Amino acid sequence: KPQEIANNSTVEGIIQNEDVDYFVIEAKKGERITAEVEGIRLGNTMFDPYVAILNEARFELATSDDAALIWQDGVASIIAPADGKYIVQIRESSYGGNGASHYRCHIGSYPRPLAIVPAGGKPGTKVQVKFLGDVAGEFVREFDLPATGGPEYELFPQDDKGIAPSGMQFRLTNLENSIEVEPNENIQQATKAGSPVAFNGVLSSKTDVDYFGFTATKGQALDIHVYARRLRSELDPLLILYNAKGGAIASNDDANGSPDSYIRFAVPADGEYFLEVRDHLRRGGDAFHYRIELTPV
């Protein structure tokens, strides 16, 4: 029998071995319901939580085991298809657990986007960001960025239904933002900007690849960093650098112990160069956002 709770509540508990906890709320048709679990983030033990939202007949409407956004904890969201009761299930992903497997689960109608574009901005400025991946649809908010601190920062999505319990990773850097303009599936369609620059985008489908163009001068040395997993994106990026004729100069998958990509580029001649970013396993979706920072060495 599920424990009855009010919507927009945080519940706390412990998952013992083979334990499963159930909570039930009332919701109206069209209402957003999200259940975000804090488990592994609490740091008590290697607890890998699984969360699901079920209807009254116990059919799963949404499930989540590992979400890069929240460090492999789980977050499930739905739009209620009808008035009625909805059940949140919490357990360990392989039905393990012990006395140290403590969790907090935030159950409510708050926004829970999975990605943000752009994923960075200049300190002390205003920036408009687009939140992607929320079950109620994408939305845009404007933020005043702090003048000091960083580069690691977080923005918290908020609307008239509440505020997300955890923030979106956001970089504070003195780089101009360039946001992809679709279609940019090849060199001829590349989104172009001068360097140094920060390119921002999202690989929205399994077939999506993004191209960006920039100019550089002979003798320059550029660091090209892809920020994806470090932004808690689902993307495992592959980065390829091309010359103006489309010839590949360099590529990188994983660098410095991270799934993110990095290339140090010694510019051989004045001209235009291009970057391609795609997912290593050809995946995509609203949660596959990224930021490519080009900076002088």
C-alpha positions as CSV (number, residue, x, y, z in Angstrom):
1,K,0.0,0.0,0.0
2,P,1.6,3.3,-1.0
3,Q,2.0,6.0,1.6
4,E,-0.2,9.0,0.9
5,I,1.6,12.4,0.7
6,A,0.7,15.9,-0.4
7,N,2.0,16.9,-3.9
8,N,5.0,19.2,-3.8
9,S,6.6,17.4,-0.9
10,T,10.1,16.0,-0.2
11,V,10.0,12.5,1.3
12,E,13.0,10.9,3.0
13,G,13.7,7.2,3.5
14,I,16.1,4.3,3.5
15,I,16.2,1.4,1.0
16,Q,17.1,-1.9,2.6
17,N,18.1,-4.9,0.5
18,E,15.2,-5.9,-1.9
19,D,13.2,-2.9,-0.5
20,V,10.8,-0.9,-2.6
21,D,9.1,2.3,-1.3
22,Y,5.8,3.7,-2.8
23,F,4.2,7.1,-2.3
24,V,0.9,8.3,-3.8
25,I,-0.3,11.8,-4.7
26,E,-3.4,13.3,-6.2
27,A,-3.1,15.2,-9.5
28,K,-5.3,16.9,-12.1
29,K,-5.2,16.2,-15.8
30,G,-2.5,18.3,-17.5
31,E,-0.5,18.8,-14.3
32,R,3.2,18.2,-14.4
33,I,4.5,15.6,-12.0
34,T,8.2,15.2,-11.4
35,A,10.1,12.9,-9.0
36,E,13.8,13.7,-8.5
37,V,15.8,11.5,-6.2
38,E,18.9,12.4,-4.3
39,G,20.7,9.2,-3.5
40,I,24.2,8.8,-4.7
41,R,24.7,12.6,-4.4
42,L,24.3,12.3,-0.6
43,G,27.5,10.4,-0.5
44,N,26.6,7.9,2.2
45,T,27.2,4.7,0.2
46,M,27.3,3.5,-3.4
47,F,23.5,3.7,-3.7
48,D,22.2,3.7,-7.3
49,P,18.5,4.8,-7.0
50,Y,15.7,4.0,-9.5
51,V,12.5,6.0,-9.7
52,A,9.3,5.5,-11.5
53,I,5.9,7.2,-11.8
54,L,3.0,4.8,-12.1
55,N,-0.8,5.2,-12.7
56,E,-3.4,3.7,-10.4
57,A,-3.3,0.4,-12.3
58,R,0.5,0.3,-11.5
59,F,1.6,0.7,-15.1
60,E,4.8,2.7,-15.5
61,L,4.4,6.1,-17.1
62,A,8.0,7.3,-16.7
63,T,11.1,5.7,-15.3
64,S,14.7,6.8,-14.6
65,D,17.8,5.0,-13.4
66,D,20.9,7.1,-14.3
67,A,20.6,10.8,-15.3
68,A,23.8,12.6,-16.1
69,L,22.1,15.9,-15.1
70,I,22.0,14.8,-11.5
71,W,25.2,12.6,-11.2
72,Q,23.5,9.3,-12.0
73,D,20.6,9.8,-9.6
74,G,17.1,9.4,-11.2
75,V,14.5,11.9,-12.3
76,A,11.1,11.0,-13.9
77,S,8.5,13.4,-15.2
78,I,5.0,13.2,-16.8
79,I,2.1,15.3,-17.7
80,A,-0.9,13.7,-15.9
81,P,-3.2,12.1,-18.5
82,A,-6.2,12.3,-16.3
83,D,-7.4,13.3,-12.8
84,G,-6.5,10.7,-10.3
85,K,-3.8,9.1,-8.1
86,Y,-0.2,8.7,-9.2
87,I,2.3,6.5,-7.5
88,V,6.0,7.2,-7.2
89,Q,8.2,4.1,-6.8
90,I,11.7,4.3,-5.3
91,R,14.2,1.4,-5.1
92,E,17.8,0.5,-5.7
93,S,18.4,-0.2,-9.5
94,S,19.3,-3.9,-8.9
95,Y,17.2,-4.3,-5.8
96,G,20.1,-3.9,-3.4
97,G,20.3,-1.6,-0.5
98,N,21.4,-1.3,3.1
99,G,21.0,0.9,6.2
100,A,23.2,3.6,4.6
101,S,21.0,3.8,1.4
102,H,19.3,7.0,2.4
103,Y,17.4,9.1,-0.1
104,R,15.4,12.3,-0.6
105,C,12.8,12.4,-3.3
106,H,11.3,15.7,-4.4
107,I,7.8,15.1,-5.8
108,G,6.0,18.0,-7.3
109,S,4.8,20.1,-10.2
110,Y,8.1,22.1,-10.5
111,P,9.9,22.5,-13.8
112,R,12.6,19.9,-14.5
113,P,14.4,20.7,-17.8
114,L,17.4,18.5,-18.8
115,A,19.5,20.9,-20.8
116,I,20.3,24.6,-21.2
117,V,21.5,26.7,-24.2
118,P,23.7,28.6,-24.0
119,A,25.5,26.9,-21.1
120,G,27.6,29.9,-20.2
121,G,27.9,33.6,-20.2
122,K,30.0,36.7,-19.3
123,P,30.2,37.6,-15.6
124,G,28.2,40.7,-14.7
125,T,25.8,40.6,-17.7
126,K,22.3,39.6,-18.4
127,V,21.7,36.4,-20.4
128,Q,18.7,34.8,-21.9
129,V,18.8,31.0,-21.7
130,K,16.6,28.3,-23.2
131,F,15.7,25.4,-21.0
132,L,15.1,22.1,-22.9
133,G,13.7,18.7,-22.0
134,D,10.9,19.7,-19.6
135,V,7.8,17.5,-20.2
136,A,5.7,20.8,-20.4
137,G,7.9,22.1,-23.2
138,E,10.9,24.4,-23.6
139,F,11.0,27.9,-22.1
140,V,13.3,30.9,-21.9
141,R,14.3,32.9,-18.9
142,E,16.6,35.9,-18.4
143,F,19.3,35.9,-15.6
144,D,21.6,38.5,-14.1
145,L,25.0,36.8,-13.8
146,P,27.3,37.5,-10.9
147,A,30.2,39.8,-11.6
148,T,32.7,37.6,-9.8
149,G,33.2,33.9,-9.2
150,G,33.2,30.9,-11.4
151,P,33.7,29.5,-13.9
152,E,31.5,26.9,-12.3
153,Y,28.0,28.2,-11.6
154,E,24.4,27.0,-11.5
155,L,21.1,28.4,-12.8
156,F,17.9,27.2,-11.2
157,P,14.9,26.7,-13.5
158,Q,11.7,28.3,-12.1
159,D,8.2,29.0,-13.2
160,D,4.8,29.7,-11.5
161,K,4.7,26.1,-10.3
162,G,7.9,26.2,-8.4
163,I,11.7,25.9,-8.6
164,A,13.7,22.8,-9.5
165,P,15.5,21.2,-6.5
166,S,18.8,21.1,-8.3
167,G,20.5,23.6,-10.7
168,M,21.8,23.5,-14.3
169,Q,25.6,23.7,-14.7
170,F,26.6,27.0,-16.3
171,R,30.0,28.4,-17.1
172,L,31.0,32.0,-16.3
173,T,33.7,33.0,-18.8
174,N,34.7,36.2,-20.7
175,L,33.8,34.6,-24.1
176,E,31.2,35.8,-26.6
177,N,28.4,33.3,-27.1
178,S,27.6,31.9,-30.5
179,I,24.5,29.7,-30.6
180,E,24.0,27.1,-33.4
181,V,21.6,28.0,-36.2
182,E,19.9,25.0,-37.7
183,P,20.5,23.5,-40.2
184,N,24.2,23.2,-39.6
185,E,24.7,19.6,-40.6
186,N,27.8,20.2,-42.8
187,I,30.6,22.6,-43.5
188,Q,28.6,24.6,-46.0
189,Q,25.9,25.2,-43.4
190,A,28.2,25.8,-40.5
191,T,27.4,28.4,-37.9
192,K,30.3,30.9,-38.0
193,A,31.9,33.3,-35.5
194,G,35.3,34.9,-34.8
195,S,37.6,33.4,-32.2
196,P,38.0,33.3,-29.2
197,V,34.4,32.3,-28.9
198,A,32.0,29.8,-27.1
199,F,29.8,27.8,-29.5
200,N,26.6,26.4,-27.9
201,G,24.1,23.9,-29.1
202,V,22.2,20.6,-28.6
203,L,22.3,17.4,-30.6
204,S,18.5,17.0,-30.8
205,S,18.3,13.6,-32.5
206,K,20.2,10.5,-33.3
207,T,21.1,11.8,-36.7
208,D,22.1,15.3,-35.6
209,V,25.7,16.6,-36.1
210,D,26.6,20.2,-35.7
211,Y,29.3,22.3,-37.6
212,F,30.8,25.6,-36.6
213,G,33.3,27.8,-38.5
214,F,35.9,30.2,-37.2
215,T,38.9,32.2,-38.6
216,A,42.4,31.8,-37.3
217,T,45.9,33.3,-38.0
218,K,49.1,31.4,-38.7
219,G,51.1,30.9,-35.6
220,Q,48.2,31.0,-33.2
221,A,47.8,28.3,-30.7
222,L,44.2,27.5,-29.6
223,D,42.7,25.3,-27.0
224,I,39.4,23.8,-28.1
225,H,37.4,22.3,-25.2
226,V,34.0,20.6,-25.5
227,Y,32.0,20.9,-22.3
228,A,29.3,18.3,-22.2
229,R,29.6,15.7,-19.4
230,R,31.2,18.5,-17.3
231,L,27.9,20.3,-17.8
232,R,26.0,17.2,-16.8
233,S,24.9,16.6,-20.4
234,E,24.1,13.1,-21.7
235,L,26.4,13.8,-24.6
236,D,29.6,11.8,-25.1
237,P,31.2,14.2,-27.6
238,L,33.4,13.4,-30.6
239,L,35.2,16.5,-31.9
240,I,36.7,16.8,-35.4
241,L,38.7,19.8,-36.8
242,Y,38.7,20.5,-40.5
243,N,40.5,22.9,-42.9
244,A,38.6,25.1,-45.3
245,K,38.6,22.3,-48.0
246,G,37.0,19.8,-45.6
247,G,40.2,17.9,-44.9
248,A,40.3,16.5,-41.3
249,I,43.2,18.0,-39.3
250,A,42.6,16.4,-35.9
251,S,40.0,14.7,-33.8
252,N,39.4,13.7,-30.2
253,D,36.9,11.6,-28.3
254,D,38.0,11.5,-24.6
255,A,40.6,13.7,-22.9
256,N,42.2,14.2,-19.5
257,G,40.2,11.4,-17.9
258,S,36.9,12.8,-19.1
259,P,34.4,11.8,-21.8
260,D,34.6,15.3,-23.0
261,S,36.8,16.2,-26.1
262,Y,39.9,18.5,-26.3
263,I,42.2,19.6,-29.1
264,R,45.2,21.9,-28.9
265,F,45.5,23.5,-32.4
266,A,48.7,25.1,-33.8
267,V,47.3,27.1,-36.7
268,P,49.3,26.2,-39.8
269,A,48.0,29.0,-42.1
270,D,45.7,32.0,-42.1
271,G,42.2,31.0,-43.0
272,E,38.9,29.5,-42.1
273,Y,38.6,26.3,-40.0
274,F,35.6,24.1,-39.0
275,L,34.5,22.0,-36.1
276,E,32.2,19.0,-36.1
277,V,30.6,17.8,-32.9
278,R,28.6,14.6,-32.6
279,D,27.8,11.9,-30.1
280,H,30.3,9.0,-30.0
281,L,27.4,6.5,-30.2
282,R,25.3,8.5,-32.5
283,R,22.7,9.3,-29.9
284,G,20.8,12.5,-29.4
285,G,17.8,14.3,-27.7
286,D,16.9,17.3,-25.6
287,A,19.4,16.3,-22.9
288,F,22.4,16.3,-25.3
289,H,23.6,19.9,-25.0
290,Y,27.2,21.2,-25.2
291,R,29.5,24.2,-25.2
292,I,32.7,24.4,-27.2
293,E,35.2,27.0,-25.9
294,L,38.0,28.3,-28.2
295,T,40.6,30.2,-26.3
296,P,44.2,31.2,-26.9
297,V,46.8,29.0,-25.2
